[in-house]
Amino acid sequence: MLVTFIIVAYNAEKVIKDCLDSLNNQTYSHNDIEVILVDSTSTDNTKNKMIQFKKNNTEQYNRILVLDNPKKTLPCGWNVALKEAKGEAILRVDAHSTFPNNFVEENVNEIKNGENIVGGRCISITKNNTKWEKTLLLAEESIFGCGIADFRRKNERKYVSTLAFAMYRKKVFDEVGKYNEELARTEDNEMHYRMKKAGYKFLLSPNIITYRYARSSLLDMVKQKYNNGKWIGITMRYCPQCFSSYHFVPFLFVLSLILCIILALFHIIIPLYLIIGLYTMFNITTLGLIIIQNGFHLQYLLLPSIFLLLHLSYGIGTARGLLKAISIKKVRK
């Protein structure tokens, strides 16, 4: 089975080598893998590293393409790659990911067993393994901090609502169409909704695993959460069915906090005390569980403040996105 392996990257020179090294170490026959690398007009050496990979490995793969994505966003990059893909199966990964040697082989085994879409658990890791990165990683991994997606937490064979770094039969894309290029960050939510609507299921396999480098700075993590929230808000204009109520918890927290502050200005203070008290209780409880599981380290005392920053940035981003969605006059198909 010919597999099309796709990476779309922007300014990923520090991590893309690890991802491509993982590809070179795969047990699956390299002659049955075509590699499509898409550069989104990077300003660093990302494209040069792609070109060097092609130069060094052309003979061992079915073919290697290095393509340009002048529109820069991920959905545009995926569409550039899908237009050229010839494989029976499409495997999409992030430049910030690495994976075991049997990653491609295990995905193909599931496809050959009759699955149309398959993936596995995605585990966040640190790049430099510093104490600060470990603290940010704990915030990222916590349910209170990152989310409840099955591909983050489950390690059992089951059908789930979505996957990260999945393999798809090419016929799935042929049926549901290309990515919506209006959506810069939530393209997977919208695409997966269309796939489920077409009757396809997402299998989470315990035999498949990937690793993804978490953000190494708090500022980058805050920016990520803000933009994630913003694009969830914007996507409501295109596909409100893409999301569950869980995606809007930070927005509701921010909205409730604002309303309680307004009430407090009119001397109605109890609602503000209640929301702050409940949030503090959940925050401190989460910190306690982290310390029980990982031991006590002084930097962990910063986690409650980190959680608050992530929730506020996500919620404010969602509010900004919803306002932006209202101003969009035409939904493009």
C-alpha positions as CSV (number, residue, x, y, z in Angstrom):
1,M,0.0,0.0,0.0
2,L,1.4,3.4,-1.0
3,V,1.3,5.9,1.9
4,T,1.4,9.6,1.4
5,F,3.2,11.2,4.4
6,I,2.6,14.9,4.7
7,I,4.1,17.7,6.8
8,V,3.0,21.3,6.5
9,A,5.4,23.6,8.4
10,Y,6.2,27.2,9.2
11,N,9.4,28.3,10.9
12,A,10.0,24.8,12.3
13,E,13.8,24.5,11.7
14,K,14.4,23.6,15.4
15,V,12.1,20.6,15.4
16,I,11.5,19.3,11.9
17,K,14.7,17.3,11.8
18,D,13.5,15.2,14.7
19,C,10.2,14.5,12.8
20,L,12.1,13.6,9.6
21,D,14.5,11.4,11.5
22,S,11.5,9.5,12.9
23,L,10.3,9.0,9.4
24,N,13.7,7.6,8.2
25,N,13.6,5.1,11.1
26,Q,10.2,3.6,10.1
27,T,10.0,-0.2,9.7
28,Y,7.4,0.2,6.9
29,S,9.0,-0.1,3.4
30,H,10.2,3.3,2.4
31,N,9.6,2.4,-1.2
32,D,5.9,2.4,-0.3
33,I,6.0,5.9,1.2
34,E,5.8,9.2,-0.8
35,V,6.8,12.2,1.2
36,I,5.2,15.6,0.7
37,L,6.8,18.5,2.6
38,V,5.0,21.9,2.4
39,D,6.7,25.1,3.5
40,S,4.4,27.9,4.4
41,T,6.8,30.8,3.4
42,S,9.0,30.2,6.5
43,T,11.5,33.0,7.4
44,D,14.0,30.5,8.9
45,N,15.8,27.4,7.4
46,T,12.7,25.2,7.4
47,K,12.5,24.9,3.6
48,N,16.3,24.4,3.4
49,K,16.0,21.4,5.7
50,M,13.2,20.0,3.6
51,I,15.3,20.4,0.5
52,Q,18.3,18.8,2.2
53,F,16.1,15.8,3.3
54,K,15.0,15.3,-0.3
55,K,18.5,15.5,-1.5
56,N,19.7,12.9,1.0
57,N,16.8,10.5,0.8
58,T,15.5,10.5,-2.8
59,E,16.6,7.0,-3.6
60,Q,15.0,5.3,-0.6
61,Y,11.4,6.7,-0.9
62,N,8.8,6.3,-3.6
63,R,9.1,10.0,-4.2
64,I,9.7,13.2,-2.2
65,L,8.1,16.6,-3.0
66,V,9.0,19.9,-1.5
67,L,6.1,22.3,-2.2
68,D,5.3,25.9,-1.3
69,N,2.2,27.2,0.5
70,P,2.1,31.0,-0.3
71,K,-1.2,31.4,1.6
72,K,0.6,30.4,4.7
73,T,-2.2,28.8,6.8
74,L,-2.5,25.1,7.6
75,P,-5.7,24.3,5.6
76,C,-4.1,25.9,2.5
77,G,-1.0,23.8,3.0
78,W,-3.0,20.6,3.4
79,N,-4.8,21.3,0.2
80,V,-1.5,21.9,-1.6
81,A,-0.3,18.5,-0.5
82,L,-3.6,16.6,-1.1
83,K,-3.7,17.9,-4.7
84,E,-0.4,16.1,-5.3
85,A,-1.0,13.0,-3.2
86,K,-1.0,9.6,-4.9
87,G,-1.1,7.2,-2.0
88,E,-4.0,5.0,-1.1
89,A,-3.6,6.2,2.5
90,I,-2.8,9.8,3.7
91,L,-0.8,10.3,6.9
92,R,-0.7,13.8,8.3
93,V,1.7,14.8,11.1
94,D,2.9,18.0,12.6
95,A,6.5,19.2,12.3
96,H,6.6,19.4,16.1
97,S,6.0,15.6,16.4
98,T,8.0,12.5,16.6
99,F,6.9,8.9,16.6
100,P,8.1,5.3,17.2
101,N,9.6,3.2,14.4
102,N,6.4,1.1,13.9
103,F,4.2,4.2,13.5
104,V,3.4,4.0,9.8
105,E,3.3,0.2,9.9
106,E,0.7,0.1,12.7
107,N,-1.5,2.7,10.9
108,V,-1.3,0.7,7.7
109,N,-2.3,-2.5,9.5
110,E,-5.5,-0.9,10.8
111,I,-6.3,0.5,7.3
112,K,-5.7,-3.0,5.8
113,N,-8.1,-4.4,8.5
114,G,-10.9,-2.3,7.0
115,E,-10.7,1.1,8.9
116,N,-11.0,4.3,7.0
117,I,-9.6,6.7,9.6
118,V,-7.2,5.7,12.4
119,G,-4.8,7.2,14.9
120,G,-3.5,6.8,18.4
121,R,-2.7,8.5,21.6
122,C,-0.8,11.8,21.3
123,I,1.5,12.5,24.2
124,S,3.0,16.0,24.9
125,I,6.7,16.1,25.7
126,T,9.3,18.7,26.3
127,K,12.2,19.6,24.0
128,N,14.9,20.5,26.5
129,N,13.4,18.9,29.7
130,T,14.0,22.0,31.9
131,K,12.1,22.5,35.1
132,W,10.1,25.3,33.6
133,E,9.2,23.3,30.5
134,K,8.1,20.4,32.8
135,T,5.8,22.9,34.7
136,L,4.3,24.1,31.5
137,L,3.8,20.5,30.3
138,L,1.9,19.7,33.5
139,A,-0.4,22.7,32.7
140,E,-0.8,21.4,29.2
141,E,-1.6,17.8,30.2
142,S,-4.0,18.6,33.0
143,I,-7.7,18.3,32.3
144,F,-8.1,21.7,33.9
145,G,-5.6,23.1,31.5
146,C,-5.8,21.5,28.1
147,G,-9.0,19.5,27.4
148,I,-10.6,16.1,27.5
149,A,-10.0,14.7,24.0
150,D,-9.7,10.9,24.1
151,F,-6.5,10.9,21.9
152,R,-4.8,12.8,24.8
153,R,-5.8,10.4,27.6
154,K,-7.2,7.1,26.4
155,N,-5.1,4.0,25.6
156,E,-7.8,1.6,24.6
157,R,-9.2,0.5,21.2
158,K,-12.4,2.5,20.7
159,Y,-14.1,4.9,18.3
160,V,-13.7,8.5,19.2
161,S,-14.9,11.9,18.1
162,T,-11.6,13.2,16.7
163,L,-7.9,12.3,16.3
164,A,-4.6,14.0,16.0
165,F,-2.0,13.0,13.4
166,A,-4.3,10.4,11.8
167,M,-4.1,8.2,8.7
168,Y,-7.0,8.5,6.3
169,R,-7.9,6.5,3.2
170,K,-7.6,8.9,0.3
171,K,-11.1,8.1,-0.7
172,V,-12.3,9.9,2.4
173,F,-10.9,13.2,1.1
174,D,-12.1,12.4,-2.4
175,E,-15.7,12.2,-1.0
176,V,-15.8,15.0,1.6
177,G,-13.7,17.5,-0.4
178,K,-10.7,19.7,0.5
179,Y,-10.1,21.7,3.7
180,N,-12.0,25.0,4.3
181,E,-9.3,27.6,3.7
182,E,-11.3,30.2,5.6
183,L,-10.3,28.5,8.9
184,A,-6.7,29.1,9.9
185,R,-6.7,26.9,13.0
186,T,-10.0,24.9,13.3
187,E,-9.7,23.2,9.9
188,D,-9.6,19.8,11.5
189,N,-12.7,20.4,13.6
190,E,-14.7,21.3,10.4
191,M,-13.2,18.6,8.3
192,H,-13.8,15.9,10.9
193,Y,-17.4,17.0,11.3
194,R,-17.9,16.5,7.5
195,M,-16.2,13.1,7.7
196,K,-18.5,12.0,10.5
197,K,-21.5,13.4,8.7
198,A,-20.5,11.3,5.7
199,G,-20.6,8.2,7.9
200,Y,-16.9,7.7,8.7
201,K,-15.6,6.6,12.1
202,F,-12.4,7.5,13.9
203,L,-10.6,4.5,15.4
204,L,-8.2,5.1,18.4
205,S,-5.7,2.3,18.4
206,P,-3.6,1.5,21.5
207,N,-0.9,0.2,19.1
208,I,-0.3,3.8,17.7
209,I,1.4,6.6,19.5
210,T,2.9,10.0,18.7
211,Y,4.8,12.6,20.7
212,R,4.3,16.3,20.3
213,Y,6.6,19.0,21.6
214,A,4.7,21.3,24.0
215,R,5.2,25.0,24.0
216,S,8.4,26.0,25.9
217,S,7.4,29.5,26.9
218,L,4.4,30.7,28.8
219,L,3.9,33.6,26.3
220,D,3.8,31.1,23.4
221,M,1.3,29.0,25.3
222,V,-0.9,32.0,26.1
223,K,-0.8,33.1,22.5
224,Q,-1.7,29.6,21.4
225,K,-4.7,29.4,23.7
226,Y,-5.9,32.9,22.7
227,N,-5.8,32.0,19.0
228,N,-7.4,28.6,19.5
229,G,-10.3,30.4,21.3
230,K,-10.5,33.0,18.6
231,W,-10.8,30.6,15.8
232,I,-13.4,28.5,17.7
233,G,-15.5,31.7,17.9
234,I,-14.9,32.5,14.2
235,T,-15.8,28.9,13.1
236,M,-19.2,29.3,14.7
237,R,-20.1,31.3,11.6
238,Y,-19.2,28.3,9.4
239,C,-19.9,25.2,11.4
240,P,-21.4,25.6,14.8
241,Q,-21.9,21.8,15.0
242,C,-18.1,21.3,15.0
243,F,-17.8,21.9,18.8
244,S,-19.1,20.6,22.0
245,S,-20.2,22.8,25.0
246,Y,-16.8,22.0,26.6
247,H,-15.1,24.3,24.1
248,F,-16.9,27.3,25.5
249,V,-16.3,26.8,29.2
250,P,-13.4,29.4,29.3
251,F,-15.6,31.9,27.4
252,L,-18.5,31.3,29.9
253,F,-16.0,31.7,32.7
254,V,-14.8,35.1,31.4
255,L,-18.3,36.2,30.6
256,S,-19.5,35.3,34.1
257,L,-16.6,37.0,35.7
258,I,-17.3,40.2,33.8
259,L,-21.0,40.1,34.8
260,C,-20.1,39.5,38.4
261,I,-17.7,42.4,38.4
262,I,-20.4,44.6,37.0
263,L,-22.9,43.4,39.7
264,A,-20.2,44.1,42.3
265,L,-20.1,47.7,41.2
266,F,-23.7,47.9,42.2
267,H,-22.9,46.4,45.6
268,I,-24.1,42.9,44.6
269,I,-21.0,41.1,45.7
270,I,-22.0,37.5,46.5
271,P,-22.0,36.3,42.8
272,L,-18.4,37.5,42.5
273,Y,-17.4,35.7,45.7
274,L,-19.1,32.5,44.5
275,I,-17.3,32.4,41.1
276,I,-13.9,33.3,42.5
277,G,-14.4,30.7,45.3
278,L,-15.5,27.9,42.9
279,Y,-12.7,28.6,40.5
280,T,-10.1,28.7,43.3
281,M,-11.4,25.4,44.6
282,F,-11.0,23.7,41.3
283,N,-7.6,25.3,40.7
284,I,-6.2,24.3,44.1
285,T,-7.6,20.8,43.8
286,T,-5.9,20.4,40.4
287,L,-2.6,21.6,41.9
288,G,-3.0,19.1,44.8
289,L,-3.6,16.2,42.4
290,I,-0.5,17.2,40.3
291,I,1.6,17.3,43.5
292,I,0.3,13.9,44.6
293,Q,1.1,12.3,41.2
294,N,4.4,14.1,40.5
295,G,5.8,15.1,43.9
296,F,6.3,18.6,45.2
297,H,8.5,21.1,43.4
298,L,8.6,24.8,44.2
299,Q,7.8,25.9,40.6
300,Y,4.5,23.9,40.7
301,L,3.1,26.7,43.0
302,L,2.9,28.8,39.8
303,L,0.4,26.4,38.2
304,P,-2.7,28.1,39.6
305,S,-1.6,31.4,38.0
306,I,-0.7,29.6,34.7
307,F,-4.1,28.0,34.6
308,L,-5.8,31.3,35.1
309,L,-3.8,32.9,32.3
310,L,-4.6,30.1,29.9
311,H,-8.4,30.2,30.7
312,L,-8.6,34.0,30.4
313,S,-6.7,34.0,27.1
314,Y,-8.8,31.2,25.7
315,G,-12.0,32.8,26.9
316,I,-11.1,36.3,25.7
317,G,-10.0,34.8,22.3
318,T,-13.4,33.1,21.9
319,A,-15.2,36.3,22.7
320,R,-13.1,38.1,20.1
321,G,-13.8,35.3,17.6
322,L,-17.5,35.4,18.1
323,L,-17.5,39.2,17.5
324,K,-15.5,38.6,14.4
325,A,-18.0,35.9,13.2
326,I,-20.9,38.3,13.5
327,S,-19.1,40.6,11.0
328,I,-18.6,37.9,8.4
329,K,-21.2,38.5,5.8
330,K,-20.8,35.6,3.6
331,V,-20.0,31.9,4.3
332,R,-17.9,30.5,1.6
333,K,-18.5,26.9,0.7
